[in-house]
Amino acid sequence: MNFLSELQRGFKPYWLETGGAKPSLLVNYLNTFIDKKVKKTELVDYLNLEFIQRTNTAALSPTITSIEDENFPFFAILYQAGYFTIKDTGINYLEVGLPNLEVKKAFAELIVDNLTNKTASQLSDCYGLKIKAALAAGDFSALKDEFNKILNEFSYESVVSFKEPLFEMFTR
């Protein structure tokens, strides 16, 4: 609807502008429970648009009184915040995952912000132009150096499970 009401703006990330992006509940949860309840390696897997988590309806809408509650289910937060959507249903289960590329990008940026001391935008500004220049020049040594610099922004535990989709944000 936003696209149709403002055609002159073109295809923009409207979801981010209408309340998506960085809900404080999700950010606080990640800051509190990263590597305690949610492993960094899992976060990278969630960036795959084909990733599906099978769960039940009750798990997506629990009664929780505090973010510090150890039983606060991570997938419920992702679902409630709009990062995950129902992809399929069965008799006793739901399958949830990322709905589209716009949400995937927002989630990737949230993860990068949480795993480094820089925002995804800062990392992209810092390394993106150098990566594009190295690719355009066919300078694979410079390209390798830039990717090594990016990888040094993350802890070893994060890097061991990195897959290609995470790096898409650096080469826009």
TIVO-2410 file (N, C-alpha, C; in nm, 3 decimals):
# residues 172
REC num residu      c1      c2      c3 atome chaine
REC   1      M   0.082  -0.119   0.000     N      A
REC   1      M   0.000   0.000   0.000    CA      A
REC   1      M   0.087   0.126   0.000     C      A
REC   2      N   0.198   0.123   0.077     N      A
REC   2      N   0.286   0.239   0.078    CA      A
REC   2      N   0.344   0.266  -0.060     C      A
REC   3      F   0.382   0.161  -0.129     N      A
REC   3      F   0.437   0.178  -0.264    CA      A
REC   3      F   0.334   0.242  -0.356     C      A
REC   4      L   0.211   0.193  -0.353     N      A
REC   4      L   0.108   0.246  -0.441    CA      A
REC   4      L   0.069   0.390  -0.407     C      A
REC   5      S   0.079   0.426  -0.280     N      A
REC   5      S   0.043   0.563  -0.242    CA      A
REC   5      S   0.154   0.663  -0.273     C      A
REC   6      E   0.275   0.616  -0.291     N      A
REC   6      E   0.388   0.707  -0.320    CA      A
REC   6      E   0.476   0.647  -0.429     C      A
REC   7      L   0.419   0.632  -0.547     N      A
REC   7      L   0.491   0.570  -0.659    CA      A
REC   7      L   0.623   0.640  -0.691     C      A
REC   8      Q   0.628   0.772  -0.672     N      A
REC   8      Q   0.749   0.848  -0.705    CA      A
REC   8      Q   0.868   0.807  -0.618     C      A
REC   9      R   0.842   0.750  -0.501     N      A
REC   9      R   0.952   0.705  -0.413    CA      A
REC   9      R   1.010   0.572  -0.459     C      A
REC  10      G   0.933   0.499  -0.536     N      A
REC  10      G   0.981   0.371  -0.588    CA      A
REC  10      G   0.980   0.263  -0.483     C      A
REC  11      F   1.055   0.157  -0.512     N      A
REC  11      F   1.064   0.044  -0.421    CA      A
REC  11      F   1.160   0.078  -0.308     C      A
REC  12      K   1.107   0.100  -0.193     N      A
REC  12      K   1.184   0.133  -0.073    CA      A
REC  12      K   1.153   0.030   0.034     C      A
REC  13      P   1.237   0.022   0.137     N      A
REC  13      P   1.210  -0.073   0.246    CA      A
REC  13      P   1.102  -0.021   0.341     C      A
REC  14      Y   0.978  -0.028   0.298     N      A
REC  14      Y   0.868   0.029   0.374    CA      A
REC  14      Y   0.850  -0.039   0.509     C      A
REC  15      W   0.877  -0.168   0.517     N      A
REC  15      W   0.861  -0.238   0.644    CA      A
REC  15      W   0.947  -0.175   0.752     C      A
REC  16      L   1.069  -0.137   0.716     N      A
REC  16      L   1.160  -0.075   0.813    CA      A
REC  16      L   1.107   0.060   0.860     C      A
REC  17      E   1.041   0.131   0.769     N      A
REC  17      E   0.992   0.264   0.803    CA      A
REC  17      E   0.861   0.262   0.881     C      A
REC  18      T   0.798   0.146   0.889     N      A
REC  18      T   0.667   0.140   0.956    CA      A
REC  18      T   0.670   0.056   1.082     C      A
REC  19      G   0.782   0.058   1.151     N      A
REC  19      G   0.786  -0.008   1.281    CA      A
REC  19      G   0.870  -0.132   1.288     C      A
REC  20      G   0.926  -0.176   1.176     N      A
REC  20      G   1.013  -0.293   1.179    CA      A
REC  20      G   1.149  -0.254   1.234     C      A
REC  21      A   1.251  -0.299   1.171     N      A
REC  21      A   1.389  -0.266   1.202    CA      A
REC  21      A   1.436  -0.318   1.336     C      A
REC  22      K   1.447  -0.234   1.438     N      A
REC  22      K   1.513  -0.274   1.562    CA      A
REC  22      K   1.424  -0.260   1.685     C      A
REC  23      P   1.335  -0.354   1.706     N      A
REC  23      P   1.252  -0.346   1.826    CA      A
REC  23      P   1.339  -0.365   1.950     C      A
REC  24      S   1.319  -0.283   2.050     N      A
REC  24      S   1.404  -0.285   2.169    CA      A
REC  24      S   1.398  -0.419   2.242     C      A
REC  25      L   1.283  -0.486   2.239     N      A
REC  25      L   1.272  -0.616   2.305    CA      A
REC  25      L   1.370  -0.716   2.244     C      A
REC  26      L   1.378  -0.720   2.112     N      A
REC  26      L   1.469  -0.812   2.045    CA      A
REC  26      L   1.615  -0.775   2.071     C      A
REC  27      V   1.646  -0.647   2.063     N      A
REC  27      V   1.783  -0.602   2.089    CA      A
REC  27      V   1.824  -0.636   2.232     C      A
REC  28      N   1.736  -0.609   2.328     N      A
REC  28      N   1.767  -0.641   2.469    CA      A
REC  28      N   1.784  -0.790   2.489     C      A
REC  29      Y   1.701  -0.868   2.424     N      A
REC  29      Y   1.712  -1.014   2.436    CA      A
REC  29      Y   1.847  -1.062   2.384     C      A
REC  30      L   1.886  -1.013   2.267     N      A
REC  30      L   2.015  -1.053   2.211    CA      A
REC  30      L   2.129  -1.010   2.302     C      A
REC  31      N   2.122  -0.889   2.354     N      A
REC  31      N   2.229  -0.842   2.444    CA      A
REC  31      N   2.237  -0.925   2.571     C      A
REC  32      T   2.124  -0.974   2.618     N      A
REC  32      T   2.120  -1.052   2.742    CA      A
REC  32      T   2.156  -1.199   2.720     C      A
REC  33      F   2.104  -1.256   2.612     N      A
REC  33      F   2.112  -1.403   2.598    CA      A
REC  33      F   2.200  -1.454   2.485     C      A
REC  34      I   2.272  -1.366   2.415     N      A
REC  34      I   2.357  -1.418   2.308    CA      A
REC  34      I   2.461  -1.511   2.368     C      A
REC  35      D   2.472  -1.626   2.313     N      A
REC  35      D   2.561  -1.733   2.355    CA      A
REC  35      D   2.520  -1.798   2.486     C      A
REC  36      K   2.414  -1.751   2.550     N      A
REC  36      K   2.361  -1.820   2.667    CA      A
REC  36      K   2.244  -1.908   2.622     C      A
REC  37      K   2.149  -1.847   2.553     N      A
REC  37      K   2.035  -1.922   2.501    CA      A
REC  37      K   2.037  -1.928   2.348     C      A
REC  38      V   2.090  -1.823   2.286     N      A
REC  38      V   2.096  -1.816   2.140    CA      A
REC  38      V   2.243  -1.814   2.100     C      A
REC  39      K   2.284  -1.915   2.026     N      A
REC  39      K   2.423  -1.924   1.982    CA      A
REC  39      K   2.445  -1.835   1.860     C      A
REC  40      K   2.563  -1.775   1.852     N      A
REC  40      K   2.595  -1.690   1.737    CA      A
REC  40      K   2.585  -1.770   1.607     C      A
REC  41      T   2.624  -1.896   1.612     N      A
REC  41      T   2.617  -1.979   1.492    CA      A
REC  41      T   2.473  -1.996   1.445     C      A
REC  42      E   2.378  -2.002   1.538     N      A
REC  42      E   2.236  -2.013   1.501    CA      A
REC  42      E   2.189  -1.887   1.429     C      A
REC  43      L   2.233  -1.771   1.477     N      A
REC  43      L   2.189  -1.644   1.417    CA      A
REC  43      L   2.224  -1.640   1.270     C      A
REC  44      V   2.340  -1.687   1.234     N      A
REC  44      V   2.382  -1.686   1.094    CA      A
REC  44      V   2.292  -1.779   1.012     C      A
REC  45      D   2.256  -1.894   1.067     N      A
REC  45      D   2.167  -1.987   0.996    CA      A
REC  45      D   2.031  -1.924   0.970     C      A
REC  46      Y   1.983  -1.843   1.061     N      A
REC  46      Y   1.851  -1.781   1.047    CA      A
REC  46      Y   1.845  -1.684   0.928     C      A
REC  47      L   1.959  -1.643   0.875     N      A
REC  47      L   1.962  -1.548   0.763    CA      A
REC  47      L   1.929  -1.613   0.629     C      A
REC  48      N   1.920  -1.742   0.626     N      A
REC  48      N   1.887  -1.814   0.504    CA      A
REC  48      N   1.736  -1.806   0.483     C      A
REC  49      L   1.693  -1.757   0.367     N      A
REC  49      L   1.550  -1.745   0.341    CA      A
REC  49      L   1.480  -1.881   0.340     C      A
REC  50      E   1.555  -1.987   0.318     N      A
REC  50      E   1.498  -2.121   0.319    CA      A
REC  50      E   1.492  -2.180   0.460     C      A
REC  51      F   1.551  -2.112   0.558     N      A
REC  51      F   1.551  -2.163   0.695    CA      A
REC  51      F   1.408  -2.167   0.747     C      A
REC  52      I   1.370  -2.281   0.803     N      A
REC  52      I   1.237  -2.299   0.862    CA      A
REC  52      I   1.253  -2.356   1.002     C      A
REC  53      Q   1.181  -2.301   1.096     N      A
REC  53      Q   1.178  -2.355   1.232    CA      A
REC  53      Q   1.039  -2.410   1.258     C      A
REC  54      R   1.030  -2.535   1.293     N      A
REC  54      R   0.901  -2.596   1.325    CA      A
REC  54      R   0.873  -2.571   1.472     C      A
REC  55      T   0.753  -2.524   1.501     N      A
REC  55      T   0.714  -2.492   1.638    CA      A
REC  55      T   0.564  -2.511   1.651     C      A
REC  56      N   0.512  -2.482   1.769     N      A
REC  56      N   0.366  -2.489   1.787    CA      A
REC  56      N   0.313  -2.349   1.816     C      A
REC  57      T   0.185  -2.332   1.804     N      A
REC  57      T   0.121  -2.201   1.820    CA      A
REC  57      T   0.149  -2.141   1.957     C      A
REC  58      A   0.141  -2.221   2.061     N      A
REC  58      A   0.163  -2.170   2.197    CA      A
REC  58      A   0.303  -2.114   2.215     C      A
REC  59      A   0.401  -2.171   2.148     N      A
REC  59      A   0.539  -2.124   2.161    CA      A
REC  59      A   0.559  -1.986   2.099     C      A
REC  60      L   0.473  -1.947   2.005     N      A
REC  60      L   0.487  -1.817   1.940    CA      A
REC  60      L   0.415  -1.704   2.014     C      A
REC  61      S   0.332  -1.738   2.110     N      A
REC  61      S   0.264  -1.634   2.187    CA      A
REC  61      S   0.260  -1.671   2.335     C      A
REC  62      P   0.378  -1.680   2.397     N      A
REC  62      P   0.383  -1.721   2.538    CA      A
REC  62      P   0.344  -1.607   2.631     C      A
REC  63      T   0.313  -1.641   2.754     N      A
REC  63      T   0.289  -1.542   2.858    CA      A
REC  63      T   0.420  -1.527   2.934     C      A
REC  64      I   0.483  -1.414   2.918     N      A
REC  64      I   0.614  -1.387   2.979    CA      A
REC  64      I   0.602  -1.257   3.057     C      A
REC  65      T   0.660  -1.254   3.174     N      A
REC  65      T   0.651  -1.133   3.256    CA      A
REC  65      T   0.776  -1.047   3.248     C      A
REC  66      S   0.889  -1.106   3.206     N      A
REC  66      S   1.014  -1.030   3.205    CA      A
REC  66      S   1.107  -1.080   3.095     C      A
REC  67      I   1.181  -0.989   3.034     N      A
REC  67      I   1.280  -1.025   2.933    CA      A
REC  67      I   1.392  -1.110   2.993     C      A
REC  68      E   1.413  -1.098   3.123     N      A
REC  68      E   1.518  -1.176   3.188    CA      A
REC  68      E   1.475  -1.321   3.214     C      A
REC  69      D   1.351  -1.352   3.184     N      A
REC  69      D   1.301  -1.488   3.202    CA      A
REC  69      D   1.378  -1.584   3.110     C      A
REC  70      E   1.442  -1.684   3.167     N      A
REC  70      E   1.521  -1.781   3.092    CA      A
REC  70      E   1.436  -1.858   2.991     C      A
REC  71      N   1.307  -1.865   3.013     N      A
REC  71      N   1.220  -1.942   2.925    CA      A
REC  71      N   1.159  -1.859   2.812     C      A
REC  72      F   1.200  -1.735   2.801     N      A
REC  72      F   1.150  -1.647   2.695    CA      A
REC  72      F   1.196  -1.703   2.561     C      A
REC  73      P   1.106  -1.755   2.478     N      A
REC  73      P   1.148  -1.821   2.354    CA      A
REC  73      P   1.190  -1.721   2.245     C      A
REC  74      F   1.308  -1.740   2.193     N      A
REC  74      F   1.365  -1.652   2.092    CA      A
REC  74      F   1.276  -1.643   1.967     C      A
REC  75      F   1.224  -1.757   1.922     N      A
REC  75      F   1.141  -1.755   1.802    CA      A
REC  75      F   1.013  -1.677   1.822     C      A
REC  76      A   0.963  -1.673   1.944     N      A
REC  76      A   0.843  -1.593   1.972    CA      A
REC  76      A   0.873  -1.445   1.951     C      A
REC  77      I   0.992  -1.403   1.995     N      A
REC  77      I   1.031  -1.262   1.976    CA      A
REC  77      I   1.044  -1.232   1.827     C      A
REC  78      L   1.112  -1.319   1.754     N      A
REC  78      L   1.129  -1.297   1.610    CA      A
REC  78      L   0.994  -1.292   1.538     C      A
REC  79      Y   0.904  -1.377   1.579     N      A
REC  79      Y   0.771  -1.380   1.519    CA      A
REC  79      Y   0.691  -1.255   1.557     C      A
REC  80      Q   0.688  -1.222   1.686     N      A
REC  80      Q   0.611  -1.107   1.733    CA      A
REC  80      Q   0.665  -0.975   1.676     C      A
REC  81      A   0.796  -0.967   1.654     N      A
REC  81      A   0.857  -0.845   1.600    CA      A
REC  81      A   0.844  -0.835   1.448     C      A
REC  82      G   0.797  -0.940   1.385     N      A
REC  82      G   0.777  -0.937   1.240    CA      A
REC  82      G   0.895  -0.988   1.159     C      A
REC  83      Y   0.997  -1.036   1.225     N      A
REC  83      Y   1.111  -1.090   1.151    CA      A
REC  83      Y   1.082  -1.228   1.094     C      A
REC  84      F   1.002  -1.307   1.163     N      A
REC  84      F   0.962  -1.439   1.114    CA      A
REC  84      F   0.813  -1.436   1.086     C      A
REC  85      T   0.773  -1.512   0.988     N      A
REC  85      T   0.633  -1.525   0.952    CA      A
REC  85      T   0.600  -1.673   0.938     C      A
REC  86      I   0.473  -1.704   0.939     N      A
REC  86      I   0.432  -1.844   0.921    CA      A
REC  86      I   0.448  -1.879   0.774     C      A
REC  87      K   0.527  -1.983   0.749     N      A
REC  87      K   0.553  -2.029   0.612    CA      A
REC  87      K   0.463  -2.147   0.574     C      A
REC  88      D   0.429  -2.230   0.673     N      A
REC  88      D   0.346  -2.347   0.647    CA      A
REC  88      D   0.282  -2.390   0.778     C      A
REC  89      T   0.176  -2.466   0.767     N      A
REC  89      T   0.108  -2.516   0.886    CA      A
REC  89      T   0.082  -2.666   0.873     C      A
REC  90      G   0.070  -2.730   0.987     N      A
REC  90      G   0.034  -2.871   0.993    CA      A
REC  90      G  -0.069  -2.889   1.101     C      A
REC  91      I  -0.103  -3.012   1.132     N      A
REC  91      I  -0.206  -3.038   1.233    CA      A
REC  91      I  -0.164  -2.986   1.369     C      A
REC  92      N  -0.040  -3.013   1.410     N      A
REC  92      N   0.004  -2.972   1.543    CA      A
REC  92      N   0.126  -2.881   1.541     C      A
REC  93      Y   0.152  -2.817   1.428     N      A
REC  93      Y   0.272  -2.735   1.422    CA      A
REC  93      Y   0.258  -2.620   1.322     C      A
REC  94      L   0.348  -2.525   1.336     N      A
REC  94      L   0.365  -2.415   1.241    CA      A
REC  94      L   0.511  -2.416   1.199     C      A
REC  95      E   0.537  -2.374   1.077     N      A
REC  95      E   0.675  -2.355   1.032    CA      A
REC  95      E   0.694  -2.206   1.010     C      A
REC  96      V   0.796  -2.150   1.075     N      A
REC  96      V   0.820  -2.006   1.065    CA      A
REC  96      V   0.959  -1.981   1.008     C      A
REC  97      G   0.975  -1.867   0.943     N      A
REC  97      G   1.103  -1.826   0.886    CA      A
REC  97      G   1.094  -1.684   0.835     C      A
REC  98      L   1.203  -1.636   0.778     N      A
REC  98      L   1.207  -1.501   0.724    CA      A
REC  98      L   1.111  -1.488   0.606     C      A
REC  99      P   1.032  -1.380   0.601     N      A
REC  99      P   0.933  -1.368   0.495    CA      A
REC  99      P   0.988  -1.322   0.360     C      A
REC 100      N   1.093  -1.236   0.360     N      A
REC 100      N   1.140  -1.179   0.235    CA      A
REC 100      N   1.278  -1.117   0.251     C      A
REC 101      L   1.332  -1.064   0.141     N      A
REC 101      L   1.468  -1.008   0.142    CA      A
REC 101      L   1.480  -0.882   0.227     C      A
REC 102      E   1.375  -0.800   0.230     N      A
REC 102      E   1.379  -0.677   0.310    CA      A
REC 102      E   1.395  -0.710   0.458     C      A
REC 103      V   1.320  -0.806   0.505     N      A
REC 103      V   1.329  -0.845   0.646    CA      A
REC 103      V   1.462  -0.915   0.672     C      A
REC 104      K   1.507  -0.995   0.577     N      A
REC 104      K   1.637  -1.062   0.590    CA      A
REC 104      K   1.747  -0.958   0.608     C      A
REC 105      K   1.744  -0.852   0.529     N      A
REC 105      K   1.846  -0.747   0.538    CA      A
REC 105      K   1.840  -0.680   0.675     C      A
REC 106      A   1.722  -0.647   0.721     N      A
REC 106      A   1.706  -0.583   0.852    CA      A
REC 106      A   1.757  -0.674   0.963     C      A
REC 107      F   1.726  -0.804   0.954     N      A
REC 107      F   1.770  -0.899   1.054    CA      A
REC 107      F   1.922  -0.916   1.049     C      A
REC 108      A   1.979  -0.921   0.928     N      A
REC 108      A   2.125  -0.932   0.914    CA      A
REC 108      A   2.194  -0.812   0.977     C      A
REC 109      E   2.138  -0.694   0.955     N      A
REC 109      E   2.198  -0.573   1.013    CA      A
REC 109      E   2.189  -0.576   1.166     C      A
REC 110      L   2.078  -0.625   1.217     N      A
REC 110      L   2.063  -0.637   1.362    CA      A
REC 110      L   2.166  -0.734   1.419     C      A
REC 111      I   2.187  -0.846   1.351     N      A
REC 111      I   2.285  -0.944   1.396    CA      A
REC 111      I   2.426  -0.886   1.391     C      A
REC 112      V   2.461  -0.820   1.281     N      A
REC 112      V   2.594  -0.760   1.268    CA      A
REC 112      V   2.616  -0.656   1.377     C      A
REC 113      D   2.516  -0.574   1.402     N      A
REC 113      D   2.527  -0.474   1.509    CA      A
REC 113      D   2.555  -0.540   1.643     C      A
REC 114      N   2.493  -0.656   1.665     N      A
REC 114      N   2.508  -0.725   1.793    CA      A
REC 114      N   2.641  -0.799   1.804     C      A
REC 115      L   2.697  -0.843   1.691     N      A
REC 115      L   2.820  -0.922   1.694    CA      A
REC 115      L   2.947  -0.840   1.680     C      A
REC 116      T   2.934  -0.713   1.645     N      A
REC 116      T   3.052  -0.627   1.629    CA      A
REC 116      T   3.032  -0.499   1.709     C      A
REC 117      N   3.133  -0.416   1.708     N      A
REC 117      N   3.122  -0.285   1.773    CA      A
REC 117      N   3.079  -0.178   1.675     C      A
REC 118      K   3.044  -0.218   1.554     N      A
REC 118      K   3.001  -0.123   1.451    CA      A
REC 118      K   2.865  -0.164   1.399     C      A
REC 119      T   2.792  -0.068   1.345     N      A
REC 119      T   2.666  -0.101   1.280    CA      A
REC 119      T   2.698  -0.157   1.142     C      A
REC 120      A   2.600  -0.226   1.083     N      A
REC 120      A   2.617  -0.280   0.948    CA      A
REC 120      A   2.645  -0.167   0.850     C      A
REC 121      S   2.581  -0.053   0.870     N      A
REC 121      S   2.603   0.062   0.783    CA      A
REC 121      S   2.748   0.112   0.794     C      A
REC 122      Q   2.800   0.116   0.915     N      A
REC 122      Q   2.939   0.158   0.934    CA      A
REC 122      Q   3.035   0.060   0.868     C      A
REC 123      L   3.008  -0.070   0.883     N      A
REC 123      L   3.093  -0.170   0.819    CA      A
REC 123      L   3.087  -0.158   0.668     C      A
REC 124      S   2.966  -0.139   0.615     N      A
REC 124      S   2.950  -0.124   0.471    CA      A
REC 124      S   3.022  -0.001   0.420     C      A
REC 125      D   3.008   0.112   0.491     N      A
REC 125      D   3.077   0.235   0.452    CA      A
REC 125      D   3.228   0.217   0.456     C      A
REC 126      C   3.275   0.147   0.557     N      A
REC 126      C   3.418   0.128   0.577    CA      A
REC 126      C   3.479   0.035   0.472     C      A
REC 127      Y   3.409  -0.074   0.440     N      A
REC 127      Y   3.468  -0.177   0.355    CA      A
REC 127      Y   3.403  -0.190   0.217     C      A
REC 128      G   3.280  -0.147   0.204     N      A
REC 128      G   3.206  -0.167   0.080    CA      A
REC 128      G   3.272  -0.109  -0.043     C      A
REC 129      L   3.314   0.017  -0.038     N      A
REC 129      L   3.376   0.080  -0.154    CA      A
REC 129      L   3.508   0.013  -0.191     C      A
REC 130      K   3.585  -0.028  -0.089     N      A
REC 130      K   3.713  -0.095  -0.115    CA      A
REC 130      K   3.691  -0.232  -0.178     C      A
REC 131      I   3.587  -0.301  -0.135     N      A
REC 131      I   3.555  -0.431  -0.194    CA      A
REC 131      I   3.511  -0.414  -0.339     C      A
REC 132      K   3.425  -0.318  -0.365     N      A
REC 132      K   3.381  -0.292  -0.502    CA      A
REC 132      K   3.498  -0.253  -0.592     C      A
REC 133      A   3.586  -0.168  -0.541     N      A
REC 133      A   3.703  -0.126  -0.619    CA      A
REC 133      A   3.795  -0.244  -0.649     C      A
REC 134      A   3.816  -0.329  -0.550     N      A
REC 134      A   3.903  -0.447  -0.571    CA      A
REC 134      A   3.840  -0.541  -0.673     C      A
REC 135      L   3.709  -0.559  -0.668     N      A
REC 135      L   3.642  -0.644  -0.766    CA      A
REC 135      L   3.651  -0.584  -0.906     C      A
REC 136      A   3.625  -0.454  -0.917     N      A
REC 136      A   3.630  -0.387  -1.047    CA      A
REC 136      A   3.770  -0.395  -1.109     C      A
REC 137      A   3.872  -0.386  -1.024     N      A
REC 137      A   4.011  -0.389  -1.073    CA      A
REC 137      A   4.064  -0.532  -1.089     C      A
REC 138      G   3.985  -0.629  -1.041     N      A
REC 138      G   4.033  -0.767  -1.046    CA      A
REC 138      G   4.149  -0.791  -0.951     C      A
REC 139      D   4.158  -0.708  -0.847     N      A
REC 139      D   4.268  -0.719  -0.749    CA      A
REC 139      D   4.224  -0.810  -0.635     C      A
REC 140      F   4.249  -0.939  -0.653     N      A
REC 140      F   4.201  -1.038  -0.557    CA      A
REC 140      F   4.280  -1.036  -0.427     C      A
REC 141      S   4.400  -0.985  -0.431     N      A
REC 141      S   4.479  -0.971  -0.308    CA      A
REC 141      S   4.416  -0.864  -0.218     C      A
REC 142      A   4.378  -0.752  -0.279     N      A
REC 142      A   4.312  -0.645  -0.203    CA      A
REC 142      A   4.176  -0.692  -0.153     C      A
REC 143      L   4.105  -0.769  -0.235     N      A
REC 143      L   3.975  -0.822  -0.196    CA      A
REC 143      L   3.990  -0.912  -0.073     C      A
REC 144      K   4.088  -1.000  -0.077     N      A
REC 144      K   4.113  -1.090   0.037    CA      A
REC 144      K   4.146  -1.008   0.161     C      A
REC 145      D   4.227  -0.904   0.147     N      A
REC 145      D   4.263  -0.820   0.261    CA      A
REC 145      D   4.140  -0.754   0.322     C      A
REC 146      E   4.048  -0.705   0.240     N      A
REC 146      E   3.927  -0.640   0.291    CA      A
REC 146      E   3.836  -0.740   0.362     C      A
REC 147      F   3.823  -0.858   0.305     N      A
REC 147      F   3.741  -0.959   0.373    CA      A
REC 147      F   3.804  -1.001   0.505     C      A
REC 148      N   3.935  -1.010   0.510     N      A
REC 148      N   4.002  -1.042   0.637    CA      A
REC 148      N   3.978  -0.933   0.740     C      A
REC 149      K   3.978  -0.808   0.697     N      A
REC 149      K   3.951  -0.697   0.790    CA      A
REC 149      K   3.808  -0.707   0.845     C      A
REC 150      I   3.714  -0.740   0.757     N      A
REC 150      I   3.575  -0.756   0.802    CA      A
REC 150      I   3.567  -0.869   0.903     C      A
REC 151      L   3.628  -0.983   0.871     N      A
REC 151      L   3.622  -1.098   0.960    CA      A
REC 151      L   3.684  -1.068   1.095     C      A
REC 152      N   3.784  -0.980   1.097     N      A
REC 152      N   3.847  -0.942   1.224    CA      A
REC 152      N   3.755  -0.860   1.314     C      A
REC 153      E   3.646  -0.808   1.258     N      A
REC 153      E   3.548  -0.734   1.337    CA      A
REC 153      E   3.466  -0.827   1.427     C      A
REC 154      F   3.465  -0.958   1.394     N      A
REC 154      F   3.382  -1.055   1.464    CA      A
REC 154      F   3.468  -1.147   1.550     C      A
REC 155      S   3.403  -1.209   1.647     N      A
REC 155      S   3.472  -1.308   1.729    CA      A
REC 155      S   3.489  -1.437   1.648     C      A
REC 156      Y   3.582  -1.521   1.690     N      A
REC 156      Y   3.605  -1.647   1.621    CA      A
REC 156      Y   3.479  -1.733   1.617     C      A
REC 157      E   3.405  -1.737   1.728     N      A
REC 157      E   3.285  -1.819   1.734    CA      A
REC 157      E   3.184  -1.778   1.628     C      A
REC 158      S   3.180  -1.649   1.595     N      A
REC 158      S   3.087  -1.602   1.494    CA      A
REC 158      S   3.134  -1.639   1.354     C      A
REC 159      V   3.263  -1.623   1.330     N      A
REC 159      V   3.318  -1.638   1.197    CA      A
REC 159      V   3.315  -1.782   1.146     C      A
REC 160      V   3.331  -1.879   1.234     N      A
REC 160      V   3.341  -2.018   1.189    CA      A
REC 160      V   3.217  -2.065   1.114     C      A
REC 161      S   3.103  -2.002   1.136     N      A
REC 161      S   2.981  -2.048   1.069    CA      A
REC 161      S   2.931  -1.949   0.964     C      A
REC 162      F   3.008  -1.847   0.931     N      A
REC 162      F   2.963  -1.749   0.832    CA      A
REC 162      F   2.938  -1.816   0.698     C      A
REC 163      K   2.834  -1.771   0.634     N      A
REC 163      K   2.800  -1.819   0.501    CA      A
REC 163      K   2.785  -1.697   0.411     C      A
REC 164      E   2.786  -1.719   0.283     N      A
REC 164      E   2.782  -1.612   0.185    CA      A
REC 164      E   2.672  -1.509   0.206     C      A
REC 165      P   2.548  -1.547   0.242     N      A
REC 165      P   2.442  -1.446   0.255    CA      A
REC 165      P   2.474  -1.331   0.351     C      A
REC 166      L   2.555  -1.357   0.453     N      A
REC 166      L   2.587  -1.251   0.549    CA      A
REC 166      L   2.664  -1.138   0.484     C      A
REC 167      F   2.743  -1.169   0.379     N      A
REC 167      F   2.829  -1.068   0.318    CA      A
REC 167      F   2.758  -0.985   0.212     C      A
REC 168      E   2.633  -1.019   0.178     N      A
REC 168      E   2.560  -0.944   0.077    CA      A
REC 168      E   2.548  -0.797   0.112     C      A
REC 169      M   2.536  -0.764   0.241     N      A
REC 169      M   2.516  -0.625   0.280    CA      A
REC 169      M   2.638  -0.538   0.255     C      A
REC 170      F   2.757  -0.598   0.241     N      A
REC 170      F   2.878  -0.520   0.221    CA      A
REC 170      F   2.901  -0.483   0.075     C      A
REC 171      T   2.829  -0.544  -0.014     N      A
REC 171      T   2.853  -0.522  -0.157    CA      A
REC 171      T   2.733  -0.464  -0.229     C      A
REC 172      R   2.648  -0.389  -0.159     N      A
REC 172      R   2.530  -0.332  -0.224    CA      A
REC 172      R   2.570  -0.223  -0.320     C      A
***
